[in-house]
Amino acid sequence: MTATPAVILLYHRYKDTTSWESKHKKLSVFISILLLLGSFTVIYGSFIEPKLLVTNYQDIEIILNGNSINALIVSDIHVGDFNRRNEIKKIAKHIVKLNPDIVFIVGDHILATHKEDDRLDYLEELKIVADNIPTYAVHGNHEYGIGGADENINKRYKLPNKSIEIKNILEKMGMHYLVNETEKLTINKSEFLLFGGDEYLADRLDFTSLVDMQKQYPDLPSIALIHNPAGTPMANENNVDFVISGHTHGGQVRLPFIGAAMKIEVPIPLEWYQGFSQYKNTQLFVTSGVNESGGRIRLFNPPEVVMMNIK
């Protein structure tokens, strides 16, 4: 759609001295360059950038009582149409090579686009991560087959609910799969409470276990893994110090001076689409994830894992 008109303009400019393009040489070249730039952008955003995998670094301070912790954050793996077995293997090897103290996988392990999806076995490539590093995971909306934010909760379930099946698969690998559960962890002599929240769009997010643990350990900081950052206000109400989320994909396409070009189904502040932000007494970090949904497109926002130094 963009390359063909550009070629036609340039062809007429040089071959037909009576053409509009020949009479307006500078303008025709300028238009051709814009069209070719559009072609390059589409090719890069569809076939090059989505295949990249970068490591970004972030420092977070929640006042630990011991040494700092290197936590690897990964989200939105979405095994299926785009991330197949080889891509998952690449992600797994990349994580192991970084050698963090702990790994947090923040939901959307599958790409719920098929009624009978037989590609869950691609997740087996993550076993190398669980074998080498303590790994914690939570549900995302795709595990439930949920799309959209219809007021009727039942209408959000567009595809079969595979949440139990996926939980079982990852637990058999040795991962700790938290569904509204809280664990007291000690990593590098630092103690903290880790809460793994259930899916926000399924209206299943419940902080009861965390509240009970906070009563037992009132002086320990709390970290919450919540797939959708829209759950952050609820986390703040329950005295969570730090929320780690995904879901947004960073907007997939990020435009200069605008930011996220593609919005999620729930209105959230623009700064919640990617990176660090603060909501009242709760810190929030949102990763752009390692895969896409809706379409294989990314621009100025490559797939990422995040090595987070928690102090």
C-alpha positions as CSV (number, residue, x, y, z in Angstrom):
1,M,0.0,0.0,0.0
2,T,2.9,2.4,0.5
3,A,5.8,0.9,-1.5
4,T,3.9,0.5,-4.8
5,P,2.7,4.2,-5.1
6,A,6.3,5.3,-4.2
7,V,7.7,3.2,-7.1
8,I,5.1,4.5,-9.5
9,L,5.8,8.1,-8.6
10,L,9.6,7.6,-9.1
11,Y,9.1,5.6,-12.3
12,H,6.9,8.4,-13.8
13,R,9.3,11.0,-12.7
14,Y,12.2,9.6,-14.7
15,K,10.4,8.0,-17.6
16,D,7.7,10.5,-18.6
17,T,8.8,14.1,-18.9
18,T,5.2,15.2,-19.3
19,S,3.9,13.6,-16.1
20,W,2.9,15.5,-13.0
21,E,5.8,13.8,-11.1
22,S,8.3,15.0,-13.6
23,K,7.0,18.6,-13.4
24,H,7.0,18.5,-9.6
25,K,10.3,16.6,-9.1
26,K,11.0,17.8,-5.5
27,L,7.5,17.2,-4.3
28,S,7.2,13.8,-5.9
29,V,10.5,12.7,-4.4
30,F,9.4,13.9,-1.0
31,I,6.1,12.0,-1.3
32,S,8.0,8.9,-2.4
33,I,10.3,9.1,0.6
34,L,7.4,9.4,3.0
35,L,5.7,6.4,1.4
36,L,8.9,4.3,1.5
37,L,9.4,5.3,5.1
38,G,5.9,4.0,5.8
39,S,6.9,0.7,4.1
40,F,10.0,0.4,6.2
41,T,8.1,1.2,9.4
42,V,5.5,-1.5,8.7
43,I,8.2,-4.1,7.9
44,Y,10.3,-3.2,10.9
45,G,7.3,-3.1,13.3
46,S,5.8,-6.4,12.0
47,F,8.8,-8.5,11.3
48,I,11.9,-7.2,13.1
49,E,11.2,-5.4,16.4
50,P,8.7,-8.1,17.6
51,K,11.5,-10.7,17.3
52,L,13.9,-8.8,19.5
53,L,14.3,-9.4,23.2
54,V,16.0,-6.8,25.3
55,T,16.9,-6.6,29.0
56,N,15.9,-3.5,30.8
57,Y,17.0,-2.6,34.3
58,Q,15.1,-0.9,37.1
59,D,15.9,0.0,40.8
60,I,13.1,-0.2,43.4
61,E,13.4,0.7,47.0
62,I,11.0,-0.9,49.5
63,I,13.4,-0.9,52.5
64,L,14.4,-4.6,52.8
65,N,15.9,-5.8,56.1
66,G,18.8,-7.6,54.3
67,N,20.7,-7.6,51.0
68,S,19.2,-6.3,47.8
69,I,17.4,-8.8,45.5
70,N,17.7,-9.2,41.7
71,A,14.3,-10.2,40.5
72,L,13.7,-11.0,36.8
73,I,10.2,-9.8,35.6
74,V,8.6,-11.4,32.6
75,S,5.0,-11.1,31.4
76,D,2.7,-11.8,28.5
77,I,4.5,-14.8,27.1
78,H,1.4,-15.7,25.1
79,V,2.5,-19.0,23.6
80,G,0.6,-19.6,20.4
81,D,0.4,-17.8,17.1
82,F,3.6,-15.7,17.5
83,N,5.7,-17.2,20.3
84,R,6.1,-20.9,19.4
85,R,8.5,-23.5,20.9
86,N,11.7,-21.9,19.6
87,E,10.7,-18.5,20.8
88,I,9.9,-19.8,24.3
89,K,13.2,-21.6,24.4
90,K,15.0,-18.4,23.5
91,I,13.2,-16.5,26.4
92,A,14.0,-19.3,28.9
93,K,17.7,-19.4,28.0
94,H,17.9,-15.6,28.2
95,I,16.4,-15.7,31.7
96,V,18.8,-18.4,32.9
97,K,21.8,-16.6,31.5
98,L,20.9,-13.4,33.4
99,N,20.9,-15.6,36.6
100,P,18.5,-13.5,38.9
101,D,17.8,-14.4,42.5
102,I,14.1,-15.0,41.7
103,V,11.8,-14.9,38.7
104,F,8.3,-13.4,38.6
105,I,6.0,-14.3,35.7
106,V,3.1,-11.9,35.7
107,G,0.4,-13.7,33.7
108,D,-0.9,-14.3,30.2
109,H,1.2,-17.4,29.6
110,I,-1.0,-18.3,26.6
111,L,-2.6,-16.5,23.6
112,A,-6.3,-17.3,23.9
113,T,-7.3,-17.2,20.3
114,H,-8.4,-20.8,19.6
115,K,-11.2,-22.8,21.1
116,E,-9.2,-25.9,21.2
117,D,-5.5,-24.8,21.5
118,D,-3.0,-27.7,21.6
119,R,0.0,-25.4,22.0
120,L,0.2,-25.4,25.8
121,D,3.1,-27.8,25.5
122,Y,5.3,-24.9,24.3
123,L,5.3,-23.9,28.0
124,E,7.5,-26.9,28.7
125,E,10.5,-24.9,27.5
126,L,10.2,-22.8,30.7
127,K,11.2,-25.8,32.9
128,I,14.8,-24.8,32.6
129,V,14.0,-21.6,34.4
130,A,12.1,-23.4,37.3
131,D,14.9,-25.9,37.5
132,N,17.6,-23.3,38.2
133,I,15.8,-20.3,39.8
134,P,12.9,-19.9,42.3
135,T,10.0,-18.9,40.0
136,Y,6.6,-17.5,40.9
137,A,3.7,-17.1,38.5
138,V,0.1,-15.8,38.5
139,H,-2.9,-15.8,36.2
140,G,-3.7,-13.3,33.5
141,N,-6.9,-12.8,31.6
142,H,-5.9,-15.1,28.7
143,E,-5.7,-18.0,31.1
144,Y,-9.4,-17.5,31.7
145,G,-10.2,-16.9,28.0
146,I,-11.3,-13.4,29.0
147,G,-11.4,-10.4,26.6
148,G,-12.9,-6.9,27.1
149,A,-14.5,-5.3,30.2
150,D,-18.2,-5.9,29.7
151,E,-20.3,-5.0,32.8
152,N,-21.6,-8.6,32.8
153,I,-18.7,-10.6,34.0
154,N,-19.9,-13.8,32.3
155,K,-19.8,-12.1,28.9
156,R,-16.1,-11.4,29.3
157,Y,-15.3,-15.1,28.9
158,K,-14.8,-15.3,25.1
159,L,-13.0,-18.6,25.0
160,P,-12.6,-21.8,27.2
161,N,-11.2,-21.3,30.7
162,K,-7.8,-23.0,30.8
163,S,-6.6,-21.5,34.1
164,I,-6.5,-24.7,36.1
165,E,-4.8,-26.6,33.2
166,I,-2.1,-24.0,32.9
167,K,-1.6,-23.8,36.6
168,N,-1.1,-27.5,36.7
169,I,1.4,-27.5,33.8
170,L,3.6,-24.8,35.4
171,E,3.4,-26.3,38.9
172,K,4.6,-29.7,37.5
173,M,7.7,-27.8,36.2
174,G,8.4,-26.7,39.8
175,M,7.0,-23.2,39.6
176,H,5.1,-21.6,42.5
177,Y,1.7,-20.6,41.1
178,L,-0.1,-18.2,43.4
179,V,-3.8,-17.6,43.1
180,N,-4.7,-15.0,45.7
181,E,-2.1,-16.6,47.9
182,T,0.7,-15.0,50.0
183,E,4.1,-16.5,50.9
184,K,6.7,-15.2,53.3
185,L,10.0,-15.4,51.4
186,T,13.6,-15.0,52.4
187,I,16.0,-14.1,49.5
188,N,19.5,-12.9,50.1
189,K,18.7,-12.7,53.8
190,S,15.9,-10.3,53.0
191,E,12.4,-11.1,54.1
192,F,9.2,-9.9,52.4
193,L,5.7,-11.0,51.7
194,L,4.8,-12.0,48.2
195,F,1.2,-11.9,47.1
196,G,0.1,-13.5,43.8
197,G,-3.2,-12.0,42.8
198,D,-5.9,-13.7,40.7
199,E,-7.2,-12.0,37.5
200,Y,-8.7,-8.5,37.8
201,L,-10.9,-8.8,34.7
202,A,-12.4,-12.0,36.2
203,D,-13.3,-10.1,39.3
204,R,-11.3,-12.6,41.3
205,L,-8.7,-10.4,43.0
206,D,-8.9,-11.0,46.7
207,F,-6.3,-9.8,49.2
208,T,-7.5,-11.7,52.3
209,S,-4.4,-13.9,52.5
210,L,-2.1,-10.9,52.4
211,V,-4.1,-9.1,55.1
212,D,-3.8,-12.1,57.3
213,M,0.0,-12.4,56.7
214,Q,0.4,-8.7,57.3
215,K,-1.1,-9.2,60.8
216,Q,1.5,-11.8,61.5
217,Y,4.4,-9.9,60.0
218,P,3.5,-6.2,60.3
219,D,7.1,-5.0,59.7
220,L,7.7,-6.8,56.4
221,P,7.3,-5.1,53.1
222,S,4.9,-6.6,50.6
223,I,5.2,-7.2,46.9
224,A,2.2,-8.1,44.8
225,L,2.1,-9.8,41.4
226,I,-1.1,-8.5,39.6
227,H,-1.4,-9.1,35.9
228,N,-3.5,-6.0,35.2
229,P,-2.3,-2.7,36.6
230,A,-5.9,-1.6,37.0
231,G,-5.8,-3.6,40.3
232,T,-3.3,-1.1,41.8
233,P,-5.9,1.0,43.7
234,M,-7.2,-2.2,45.4
235,A,-3.6,-3.1,46.2
236,N,-3.1,0.3,47.8
237,E,-6.2,-0.1,49.9
238,N,-4.6,-3.3,51.2
239,N,-1.3,-1.7,52.1
240,V,0.8,-3.2,49.3
241,D,4.2,-1.5,49.0
242,F,5.0,-2.6,45.5
243,V,2.9,-3.9,42.6
244,I,4.4,-5.7,39.5
245,S,2.1,-5.9,36.5
246,G,2.0,-6.6,32.7
247,H,-1.0,-6.8,30.5
248,T,-0.6,-3.5,28.6
249,H,2.3,-4.6,26.4
250,G,3.4,-1.0,26.8
251,G,0.8,-0.1,24.2
252,Q,2.7,-2.3,21.7
253,V,3.3,0.8,19.6
254,R,4.7,3.8,21.4
255,L,4.7,7.2,19.6
256,P,7.0,10.1,20.4
257,F,5.4,12.6,22.8
258,I,2.2,10.4,23.0
259,G,3.3,7.1,24.4
260,A,1.1,4.1,24.2
261,A,-0.9,4.0,21.0
262,M,-3.0,1.0,21.8
263,K,-5.2,1.1,25.0
264,I,-6.4,-1.6,27.2
265,E,-10.1,-2.2,28.0
266,V,-10.0,-0.5,31.4
267,P,-9.2,3.3,31.7
268,I,-5.9,3.7,33.5
269,P,-3.4,6.6,33.7
270,L,-1.1,6.8,30.7
271,E,2.0,6.4,33.0
272,W,0.7,3.0,34.0
273,Y,1.2,1.5,30.6
274,Q,5.0,1.1,31.0
275,G,7.7,1.5,33.6
276,F,7.7,2.9,37.1
277,S,5.0,5.1,38.6
278,Q,3.6,5.9,42.0
279,Y,0.0,5.6,43.2
280,K,-0.5,7.1,46.7
281,N,1.6,4.8,49.0
282,T,2.0,2.0,46.5
283,Q,4.8,1.8,43.9
284,L,3.9,0.3,40.5
285,F,6.1,-1.2,37.8
286,V,4.5,-2.4,34.5
287,T,6.6,-4.4,32.0
288,S,5.9,-4.3,28.2
289,G,6.1,-8.1,28.1
290,V,7.7,-10.5,25.7
291,N,4.9,-11.0,23.2
292,E,1.9,-9.4,21.5
293,S,-1.8,-10.0,21.1
294,G,-4.2,-8.7,18.6
295,G,-1.5,-8.4,15.9
296,R,2.2,-9.0,15.5
297,I,3.2,-5.4,15.8
298,R,5.6,-3.4,18.0
299,L,7.2,0.0,17.4
300,F,9.7,1.8,19.6
301,N,8.8,-0.8,22.3
302,P,10.7,-4.1,21.8
303,P,9.8,-7.2,23.8
304,E,11.5,-7.0,27.2
305,V,12.4,-8.8,30.3
306,V,13.3,-6.6,33.3
307,M,16.1,-7.2,35.8
308,M,14.9,-5.4,38.8
309,N,17.2,-4.6,41.8
310,I,14.9,-4.4,44.8
311,K,16.6,-2.7,47.8
